[in-house]
């Protein structure tokens, strides 16, 4: 086994001929797949006698011998096909992908040979072929059909097996709203968690060869498109913001957009004044998805430094979707410096205290004079007696 993996690592990333993999060179193919070209497809490194409840999280080595060629190539990380755990995803599957695939999992699967034959819809005699991309409304009753059953001629209806996230879909007590009928999946109602990649397989015999016809269906759960224009969370209407001259400033605009399957949402900041109308600013956007409720956009305009010109401008945030548009405005006013404000407050406080004392003296002047005279007379009398 150790020698086997040393050889596997040696050929990784290189195209070589007549590789003699110990324990694998004389192994016959165990799985035969047929698939339709120009669609998504997945190969998993799992033995045919397993129940199919596997996950895409194992360390696996893949090799490929293209149809009509003798050389063996190690499959490494790439965009197509993409390695995801023990699975090999084709996005999409090309005609040239036909051939023999070999996969090995350390201490689990020493050698698994898979034959893949890619055909066009015409060659596969497909008629009324359903779409591989479904959009289902959340909360509604929905069904998922296997497009591959519309290909080839079947003397009787094939028995379809469904998989999602590497696990076979079966009737479960925990999900009574999901049912399998007539090779279709029925959802009543449809939940957000029903979105994902579904794989449907059925057996097809061609002469003496037992093929598995595999198709991948992508399901996206959506909501009804919004009937409302964008809603401003901040600013709302016209907001006056204090700004200090010469300092940088960020103007934030937070907008709530309702759900749209084909989103046309747009947010932008513009400055308008007497000199220039609708001047665009340096700005950036952050998007926060809210699932079927839509999106929240945070749009920020950045001023390197606040100028006198900025104080006389209106900064307008403009938001738009397929329903309509809305605007909100921020106006800047000069921010007083803390020291000047402190001095001004101190002066006002001192003046107020002085006026308060003056008012007190004025109000009680007679009492003060009488008290003073009474005290003075008392002192003179006391001094005379002494």
C-alpha positions in Angstrom: 0.0 0.0 0.0 2.8 2.4 0.8 4.5 1.6 -2.5 1.2 2.3 -4.2 0.9 5.8 -2.8 4.5 6.6 -3.5 3.8 5.8 -7.2 0.6 7.8 -7.1 2.3 10.8 -5.7 5.1 10.4 -8.3 2.8 10.6 -11.2 0.6 13.3 -9.7 0.5 16.3 -12.1 2.3 14.6 -14.9 1.0 12.8 -18.0 2.7 9.4 -18.3 2.2 6.2 -20.4 1.9 2.6 -19.3 1.7 3.3 -15.6 1.6 0.0 -13.7 -0.3 0.8 -10.5 0.0 -2.1 -8.1 -3.4 -3.8 -7.5 -5.1 -1.6 -10.1 -3.7 -2.2 -13.6 -5.7 -5.5 -14.1 -8.9 -4.3 -12.3 -11.9 -4.2 -14.5 -14.2 -1.2 -14.5 -16.8 -1.4 -11.8 -19.1 1.5 -12.7 -20.3 2.6 -16.1 -21.8 6.1 -16.4 -23.6 7.8 -19.3 -24.2 11.6 -19.2 -25.3 14.5 -21.3 -22.8 17.0 -22.6 -22.7 20.7 -21.6 -24.4 20.1 -18.3 -23.2 19.7 -14.7 -22.0 16.3 -13.7 -20.5 14.6 -10.7 -18.4 11.5 -10.2 -17.9 10.1 -6.6 -15.3 7.7 -5.4 -17.7 5.2 -3.9 -18.1 1.5 -4.5 -21.2 0.3 -6.3 -22.3 -2.1 -3.5 -22.5 0.8 -1.0 -25.8 2.4 -0.1 -24.7 5.7 -1.6 -24.8 7.6 1.7 -21.4 9.2 1.4 -20.1 12.7 1.8 -17.8 15.0 -0.2 -15.1 15.3 2.4 -12.6 12.5 1.9 -9.0 12.7 0.7 -8.9 11.0 -2.7 -6.6 10.6 -5.7 -8.0 10.8 -9.2 -6.5 9.6 -12.5 -8.0 9.8 -16.0 -7.4 8.0 -19.3 -9.1 9.9 -22.1 -11.2 7.8 -24.6 -9.1 6.6 -27.5 -5.7 7.3 -25.7 -3.3 5.2 -23.8 -1.7 7.8 -21.5 -2.8 8.3 -17.9 -3.1 11.7 -16.4 -3.3 12.7 -12.7 -6.2 15.1 -12.0 -5.3 18.0 -9.8 -7.0 21.1 -8.6 -8.6 23.1 -11.4 -11.8 24.9 -12.2 -13.2 22.2 -14.4 -13.3 19.4 -13.3 -13.2 20.6 -9.7 -12.2 18.4 -6.8 -14.5 18.5 -3.8 -13.6 15.9 -1.2 -14.3 12.5 -2.8 -16.2 14.0 -5.7 -15.2 15.3 -9.1 -17.5 18.0 -10.4 -17.7 18.9 -14.1 -19.2 22.4 -14.7 -20.0 21.8 -17.4 -19.3 18.3 -18.8 -17.6 18.3 -22.2 -17.6 15.7 -24.9 -13.9 15.3 -24.5 -14.4 14.1 -20.9 -15.3 10.6 -22.0 -12.8 7.9 -20.8 -11.8 5.8 -17.8 -11.5 7.4 -14.4 -9.5 5.8 -11.5 -9.9 6.9 -7.9 -8.2 5.8 -4.7 -9.0 6.6 -1.1 -6.3 5.8 1.5 -7.2 2.6 3.5 -10.7 2.6 2.0 -10.7 2.1 -1.7 -7.4 0.9 -3.2 -8.7 1.1 -6.8 -12.0 2.0 -8.4 -12.3 2.2 -12.1 -15.2 4.2 -13.6 -16.1 4.4 -17.3 -17.8 7.7 -18.4 -19.4 8.1 -21.8 -20.6 11.6 -22.7 -23.2 12.0 -25.3 -25.2 14.8 -26.9 -28.9 15.0 -26.4 -29.3 14.0 -30.0 -27.1 10.9 -29.7 -29.0 10.0 -26.5 -32.3 10.3 -28.3 -33.6 12.8 -25.7 -37.2 14.0 -26.3 -39.0 16.6 -24.1 -35.8 17.0 -22.0 -36.6 19.0 -18.9 -34.4 21.9 -17.6 -31.6 21.2 -15.2 -32.2 24.5 -13.4 -35.4 24.8 -11.3 -36.7 27.8 -9.4 -39.2 26.8 -6.8 -41.3 29.3 -4.7 -40.9 28.9 -0.9 -44.1 27.7 0.8 -45.6 26.3 -2.4 -46.1 22.8 -3.6 -43.4 21.8 -6.0 -42.0 18.8 -7.9 -38.5 17.8 -9.2 -38.3 15.6 -12.2 -35.3 13.7 -13.5 -34.4 15.0 -17.0 -32.4 11.9 -17.9 -35.5 9.7 -18.0 -36.5 11.6 -21.2 -33.5 10.0 -23.0 -33.1 6.6 -24.7 -36.0 4.3 -25.4 -37.3 2.5 -22.3 -39.5 -0.6 -22.6 -40.7 0.2 -19.1 -40.4 3.1 -16.8 -36.9 3.1 -15.1 -36.5 3.1 -11.4 -34.8 6.4 -10.4 -32.7 6.9 -7.3 -32.3 10.5 -6.0 -29.3 11.9 -4.1 -28.7 15.3 -2.4 -25.4 16.3 -0.8 -24.1 12.8 -1.3 -27.0 11.1 0.6 -29.8 9.1 -1.0 -33.2 10.6 -0.6 -35.7 8.3 1.0 -39.1 8.6 2.8 -38.4 10.0 6.3 -40.8 10.4 9.3 -39.0 13.7 10.1 -40.0 15.1 6.7 -43.4 13.8 5.8 -43.9 16.7 3.3 -41.3 15.2 1.0 -42.5 12.2 -1.0 -41.2 10.1 -3.9 -43.8 9.3 -6.5 -43.3 8.1 -10.1 -39.6 8.9 -10.0 -40.3 12.5 -9.0 -39.7 14.3 -5.8 -42.8 16.1 -4.4 -42.4 18.9 -1.9 -45.4 20.2 0.0 -44.5 22.8 1.1 -41.1 23.8 -0.3 -38.6 25.0 2.3 -35.5 27.2 1.8 -33.4 24.1 2.8 -34.7 22.3 -0.2 -32.3 24.3 -2.4 -29.2 22.5 -3.6 -27.8 20.0 -6.1 -29.9 16.9 -6.8 -28.5 13.8 -8.6 -30.8 11.3 -10.2 -29.6 7.8 -11.4 -31.3 5.0 -13.2 -30.1 1.8 -14.8 -29.8 1.4 -18.5 -28.8 -1.7 -20.4 -27.0 -1.5 -23.7 -26.3 -5.0 -25.0 -24.6 -6.7 -22.1 -23.3 -3.6 -20.4 -25.1 -2.2 -17.4 -25.0 1.6 -17.5 -26.0 4.2 -14.9 -27.6 7.2 -16.5 -26.8 10.2 -14.3 -28.2 13.7 -14.4 -27.7 16.7 -12.0 -30.5 19.1 -11.2 -29.9 22.4 -9.5 -32.7 23.7 -7.4 -33.0 27.3 -6.2 -35.7 28.3 -3.8 -37.0 31.8 -4.4 -39.8 34.2 -3.2 -42.1 36.4 -5.2 -40.5 39.5 -6.6 -41.0 42.6 -4.4 -43.7 45.2 -5.3 -42.0 47.9 -3.3 -39.2 50.4 -4.3 -36.1 50.6 -2.1 -36.5 51.6 1.5 -34.0 53.9 3.2 -32.9 52.9 6.7 -30.4 55.8 6.9 -30.6 58.6 6.1 -34.4 59.1 6.1 -35.5 62.2 4.3 -33.0 65.1 4.9 -30.4 64.7 7.6 -28.1 67.5 8.8 -24.6 66.2 9.8 -21.9 68.1 11.6 -18.5 68.1 9.9 -15.1 69.6 10.7 -13.2 71.5 8.0 -10.1 69.8 6.8 -11.0 66.4 8.3 -12.0 63.2 6.3 -15.6 62.2 6.4 -17.6 59.1 5.4 -21.3 59.5 4.3 -23.2 56.3 4.9 -26.4 55.3 3.0 -28.1 52.1 4.2 -30.9 50.8 1.9 -33.2 47.8 2.2 -34.1 46.0 -1.1 -36.9 43.5 -1.4 -36.3 40.1 -3.1 -35.8 40.0 -6.9 -34.7 36.9 -8.7 -33.0 39.0 -11.3 -31.7 41.8 -9.2 -31.5 45.3 -10.7 -30.7 47.1 -7.4 -28.5 50.2 -7.7 -27.3 52.7 -5.2 -25.1 55.8 -5.8 -24.1 59.0 -4.1 -24.1 62.4 -5.9 -23.2 65.9 -4.8 -25.2 68.9 -6.1 -24.5 72.6 -5.5 -24.7 75.9 -7.4 -21.6 75.2 -9.4 -21.9 71.6 -10.3 -25.1 69.4 -10.5 -25.0 65.6 -9.8 -21.2 65.3 -9.4 -20.2 61.7 -8.6 -18.1 60.8 -5.6 -15.6 58.3 -4.5 -17.8 55.5 -3.2 -18.0 51.8 -2.4 -20.8 49.2 -1.6 -21.2 46.4 0.9 -24.0 43.9 0.4 -25.6 42.0 3.2 -28.0 39.2 1.9 -31.2 38.6 3.9 -32.3 35.4 2.2 -35.7 35.6 0.7 -36.3 39.0 2.3 -33.9 40.6 -0.1 -30.7 42.5 0.6 -29.4 45.4 2.6 -26.8 47.6 0.9 -24.4 49.9 2.8 -23.1 52.5 0.3 -20.4 54.8 1.6 -19.1 58.0 -0.1 -15.6 59.1 1.1 -14.5 62.7 1.3 -10.7 63.1 1.8 -11.3 66.4 3.6 -14.3 68.6 4.2 -14.1 71.9 2.4 -16.2 75.1 2.4 -17.7 73.9 -0.9 -18.9 70.7 0.9 -20.8 72.8 3.5 -22.8 74.3 0.7 -23.7 71.1 -1.0 -26.5 68.5 -0.9 -25.3 64.9 -0.8 -28.0 62.8 -2.4 -28.2 59.0 -2.1 -30.1 57.6 -5.0 -31.5 54.0 -4.8 -33.3 52.1 -7.6 -34.7 48.6 -8.3 -37.1 47.3 -11.0 -40.1 48.7 -9.1 -39.0 52.3 -8.7 -36.5 54.6 -7.0 -36.0 56.7 -3.8 -33.7 59.4 -2.6 -32.3 60.7 0.7 -30.2 63.8 1.4 -27.4 64.6 3.8 -26.4 68.3 4.4 -23.2 69.3 6.2 -22.9 72.1 8.7 -19.7 73.4 10.3 -18.7 71.6 13.5 -17.5 74.1 16.2 -14.1 73.2 17.7 -14.2 72.0 21.3 -11.9 74.7 22.7 -13.9 77.6 21.3 -17.1 76.0 22.5 -15.6 75.6 26.0 -14.5 79.3 26.1 -17.9 80.4 24.8 -19.7 78.3 27.4 -17.4 79.5 30.2 -18.0 83.2 29.2 -21.7 82.7 29.1 -21.7 81.0 32.5 -19.7 83.7 34.1 -21.9 86.4 32.6 -25.0 84.6 33.8 -23.6 84.3 37.3 -22.7 88.0 37.4 -26.2 89.0 36.2 -27.7 86.7 38.7 -25.7 88.3 41.5 -26.5 91.8 40.3 -30.2 91.0 40.2 -30.0 89.6 43.7 -28.3 92.7 45.0 -30.8 95.0 43.2 -33.7 93.0 44.5 -32.5 93.1 48.1 -30.6 96.5 48.2 -32.8 98.1 50.9 -32.5 95.0 53.2 -28.7 95.0 52.6 -28.4 98.7 53.5 -30.5 98.3 56.7 -28.6 95.3 57.8 -25.3 97.2 57.3 -26.5 100.2 59.2 -27.9 98.1 62.0 -24.5 96.3 62.3 -22.6 99.6 62.3 -24.8 101.2 65.0 -24.5 98.0 67.1 -20.7 98.2 66.9 -20.6 101.9 67.9 -22.8 101.3 70.9 -20.7 98.4 72.1 -17.5 100.5 71.7 -19.0 103.5 73.7 -19.8 101.2 76.7 -16.3 99.9 76.8 
